[in-house]
Amino acid sequence: MKKNLILVLNCGSSSLKFSLIRPENGETLLSGLAERLLSEQASIKIKVRGQKNHRALPRPFDHQTAIMTLVETLALQQLNLQIFAIGHRVVHGGEHYCMPTLVTEEVKNTINNLSQLAPLHNPANLIGINAAEAVFNDVPQVAVFDTAFHQTMPEKAYIYGIPYSLYQEHGIRRYGFHGTSHYFVAQQAAKILDKAINKSNFISAHLGNGCSVTAIKNGESVDTSLGLTPLEGVMMGTRSGDVDPGIIFHLINQLGYTAAQVSHLLHKESGLLGVSGLSNDCREIEESWLTNKNPRAKLALDIFCYRVAKSIASFTASLTSIDALIFTGGIGENSTLIRAGIIGQLSLLNFFVANDKNQACCFGKAGNINTDISRPILVIPTNEEWVIAEQTSQLLSNNTSIKE
């Protein structure tokens, strides 16, 4: 049986998202999510050949148990025999990795060392790699990094206005994230517009619980809103985005917060949740405004749209022309209200939304939502899993030391 499938794993601290993909066309044969890991409520959802299964996980409720349960399903469907390699999403690759990389002990050590820059993500990504190696010990493992796409940013975009020695000695600089998503939608946008990717200029807005805006020049990232960590940039679901650093000193020195409390506040209690007082879920906030005219809900939505629009406008400084504005991510793909709110503040850049087209582009449907007199505005559902599968396959196909 030919081995031509890639298993993609995206491991969080208490979750494991997975997909089995045919890399040449993005066909997904199996997908699912294990969540609430390390607790007695741990469960796993698996969709294979149109059939969905949801069940509790047995002890010890950990990532390896989730992977073993996945392997059982793969074996029942005889899909395990077709797995060529495993591609892992790894959030932070620092300056070490600008391309997909075959996992070795040295690579794992580097990912672990980079955990100081992504303490919520890299350790979880390593858990997934180690668990997969224990179960698929004869299958190549490949790391695909969220930061890789942004390694083309020029120094003027990634160096902070702080002592240069902090960059030289400690790697403190802007790295950016959501790279696989921005890469994917830029490729798709170039195809839609029938332009060569190396001659295409876009501004891409990945909007979900985490958000980022990226300027793409000739197919390469030249600036992005997320920085050293995924906290910088626009307001997000629970993250504050940009704030005056003096607020941190005020919270600690005047209000008695500890550094850990400030970190929790900015990462977990801010953003849409903090302003609205309701939820980090944009759908719930929109419902509260549209149904109950909740003023805090409207304020949260207004701030969100304004901050994203301001970020998009600022990134025109990185480009000499714009072929299209791209919306993607859970909010970007589905919220007609948010898209209209953002575009409504960009008329100076000649972006205008067509309401009928905007309403039609939801729930996985791609398309343009601009009027006839507007620059192109595209809604493109992202597919980070396909990018990981494709890049994993390409790496191993070009590596003669790897045998099928």
Residue pairs with C-beta under 8 A, 6 or more apart in sequence:
1 78
1 81
1 82
2 82
3 81
3 82
3 83
3 84
3 404
4 22
4 23
4 82
4 84
5 20
5 21
5 22
5 23
5 29
5 79
5 82
5 83
5 84
6 20
6 21
6 22
6 23
6 83
6 84
6 85
6 86
6 87
6 388
6 389
6 392
6 393
7 18
7 19
7 20
7 21
7 83
7 85
7 86
7 87
7 132
7 136
8 18
8 19
8 20
8 21
8 86
8 87
8 88
8 89
8 385
8 388
8 389
8 392
9 16
9 17
9 18
9 67
9 86
9 87
9 88
9 89
9 128
9 132
10 16
10 17
10 18
10 88
10 89
10 128
10 384
10 385
11 17
11 63
11 88
11 89
11 124
11 125
11 127
11 128
11 129
11 131
12 121
12 124
13 120
13 123
13 124
13 127
14 35
14 36
14 37
14 38
14 39
15 33
15 34
15 35
15 36
15 37
16 33
16 34
16 35
16 37
16 63
16 66
16 67
16 128
17 32
17 33
18 30
18 31
18 32
18 33
18 34
18 70
19 28
19 30
19 31
19 32
19 385
19 389
20 28
20 29
20 30
20 31
20 74
20 79
20 83
21 27
21 28
21 29
21 385
21 386
21 389
22 29
22 389
23 386
23 389
23 390
23 392
23 393
23 394
24 390
24 393
26 383
26 386
26 389
26 390
28 385
29 48
29 49
29 79
30 46
30 47
30 48
30 49
30 73
30 74
30 77
30 79
31 46
31 47
31 385
32 44
32 45
32 46
32 47
32 70
33 44
33 45
34 42
34 43
34 44
34 45
34 57
34 63
34 66
34 69
34 70
35 42
35 43
35 44
35 45
36 42
36 43
37 57
37 61
37 62
37 63
37 66
38 61
38 62
39 61
40 61
42 56
42 57
42 61
42 65
42 66
43 54
43 55
43 56
43 57
44 54
44 55
44 57
44 66
44 69
44 70
45 52
45 53
45 54
46 52
46 53
46 54
46 70
46 73
47 53
48 73
48 77
48 79
49 77
53 73
57 65
57 66
57 69
58 65
59 65
62 131
63 127
63 128
63 131
64 131
64 134
64 135
66 131
67 131
67 132
67 135
68 135
71 80
71 135
71 136
74 80
74 83
83 136
83 139
84 139
84 140
84 393
84 396
84 404
85 139
85 140
85 141
85 142
85 392
85 393
85 396
85 402
86 132
86 136
86 139
86 140
86 141
86 142
86 392
87 100
87 142
87 144
87 388
87 389
87 391
87 392
88 103
88 125
88 128
88 129
88 132
88 141
88 142
88 143
88 144
88 388
89 125
89 144
89 146
89 180
89 384
89 388
90 111
90 122
90 125
90 129
90 143
90 144
90 145
90 146
91 118
91 121
91 122
91 125
91 145
91 146
91 147
91 177
91 230
92 111
92 114
92 115
92 117
92 118
92 121
92 122
92 145
92 146
92 147
92 175
92 177
93 101
93 111
93 114
93 143
93 145
93 146
93 147
93 148
94 110
94 114
94 117
94 147
94 171
94 175
95 151
95 171
95 173
96 110
96 114
97 110
97 143
97 145
97 147
97 148
98 148
98 151
98 152
99 148
99 395
100 142
100 143
100 144
100 145
100 148
100 391
100 392
100 394
100 395
101 107
101 142
101 143
101 145
101 395
102 140
102 141
102 142
102 395
102 396
102 399
102 402
103 129
103 133
103 140
103 141
103 142
103 143
107 143
108 126
108 129
108 130
111 122
111 125
111 126
111 129
111 143
112 122
112 123
112 126
114 122
115 122
115 123
115 126
117 171
117 175
117 228
117 229
118 229
118 230
120 267
121 230
125 143
129 141
129 143
132 139
132 141
133 141
140 396
140 402
142 391
142 392
142 395
142 396
144 180
144 387
144 388
144 391
144 392
145 179
146 177
146 178
146 179
146 180
147 175
147 176
147 177
147 179
148 179
149 176
149 179
149 180
149 182
149 183
149 221
150 158
150 175
150 176
150 177
150 179
150 214
150 221
150 224
151 221
152 220
152 221
152 222
153 174
153 176
153 221
153 222
153 223
153 224
154 222
157 174
157 222
157 223
157 224
157 318
158 173
158 174
158 175
158 176
159 167
159 173
159 174
160 166
160 167
160 172
160 173
160 174
160 227
160 228
162 172
166 172
167 173
172 228
173 228
174 224
174 226
174 227
174 228
174 232
175 226
175 227
175 228
176 212
176 214
176 221
176 224
176 225
176 226
176 227
177 210
177 212
177 224
177 226
177 230
178 206
178 210
178 212
178 214
178 224
178 226
178 329
179 221
180 384
180 387
180 388
181 204
181 206
181 328
181 329
181 382
181 384
181 387
182 204
182 206
182 212
182 214
182 216
182 221
182 224
183 387
184 382
184 383
184 384
184 386
184 387
185 202
185 204
185 206
185 326
185 328
185 378
185 380
185 382
186 197
186 200
186 202
186 204
186 216
186 219
186 326
187 197
188 366
188 380
189 200
189 202
189 204
189 323
189 324
189 326
189 378
189 380
190 196
190 197
190 200
190 219
192 366
192 368
192 378
192 380
193 200
193 323
193 324
193 376
195 323
197 219
198 218
198 219
199 218
199 219
200 216
200 218
200 219
200 323
201 216
201 217
201 218
201 319
201 320
201 321
201 322
201 323
202 215
202 216
202 322
202 323
202 324
202 325
202 326
203 213
203 214
203 215
203 216
203 312
203 315
203 316
203 319
203 322
203 325
203 326
204 213
204 214
204 216
204 326
204 328
205 211
205 212
205 213
205 308
205 311
205 312
205 325
205 326
205 327
205 328
205 329
205 332
205 342
206 212
206 213
206 214
206 328
206 329
206 332
206 382
207 308
207 327
207 328
207 329
207 330
207 331
207 332
207 335
207 338
208 237
208 329
208 330
208 331
208 332
209 236
209 237
209 238
209 280
209 330
210 230
210 236
210 237
210 239
211 225
211 233
211 234
211 235
211 236
211 237
211 241
211 308
211 329
211 331
212 224
212 225
212 226
212 230
212 233
212 234
213 224
213 225
213 233
213 234
213 308
213 311
213 312
213 315
214 221
214 223
214 224
214 225
214 315
215 221
215 222
215 223
215 224
215 315
215 316
215 318
215 319
216 222
217 318
217 319
222 318
222 319
223 315
223 318
224 233
225 232
225 233
225 234
225 311
226 232
226 233
227 233
230 239
231 239
231 240
231 241
231 266
231 267
232 241
232 242
233 241
233 242
233 311
234 241
234 242
234 304
234 307
234 308
234 311
235 241
235 270
235 271
235 272
235 275
235 303
235 304
235 307
236 271
236 272
237 271
237 272
237 273
237 280
237 281
237 282
238 267
238 268
238 269
238 270
238 271
238 272
238 273
238 274
238 280
239 266
239 267
239 270
239 271
240 265
240 266
240 270
240 271
240 274
241 271
241 307
242 307
243 266
248 262
248 266
251 257
251 261
251 262
251 265
252 258
252 259
252 262
257 265
271 280
272 279
272 280
272 281
272 282
272 285
272 300
272 304
273 279
273 280
275 296
275 299
275 300
275 303
276 285
276 288
276 294
276 296
276 297
276 299
276 300
277 296
278 284
278 285
278 288
278 294
278 296
278 297
278 300
279 285
282 301
282 304
282 330
282 331
282 335
282 338
283 335
285 297
285 300
285 301
286 297
286 301
286 335
286 337
286 338
288 294
288 297
289 297
289 298
289 301
290 337
301 337
301 338
301 341
302 341
304 338
304 341
305 338
305 341
305 342
305 344
305 345
306 345
308 342
309 341
309 342
309 343
309 345
309 346
310 345
312 325
312 342
312 346
312 349
313 346
313 348
313 349
316 322
316 349
322 349
322 375
323 376
324 375
324 376
324 377
324 378
325 343
325 346
325 351
325 375
325 376
325 377
325 378
326 377
326 378
326 379
326 380
327 333
327 339
327 369
327 377
327 378
327 379
327 380
328 379
328 380
328 381
328 382
329 382
331 338
332 338
332 339
332 379
333 361
333 362
333 363
333 364
333 379
333 380
333 381
333 382
334 362
334 363
336 358
336 359
336 361
336 362
339 353
339 358
339 369
339 379
340 353
340 355
340 358
343 351
343 352
343 353
343 369
343 377
344 353
349 375
350 373
350 374
350 375
351 370
351 374
351 375
351 377
352 370
352 371
352 373
352 374
353 369
353 370
353 371
353 374
353 377
354 369
354 370
354 371
354 374
357 367
357 368
357 369
357 370
358 369
360 367
361 367
361 369
361 379
364 381
365 379
365 381
366 378
366 379
366 380
366 381
367 378
367 379
368 376
368 377
368 378
368 379
369 377
369 378
369 379
370 376
370 377
396 402
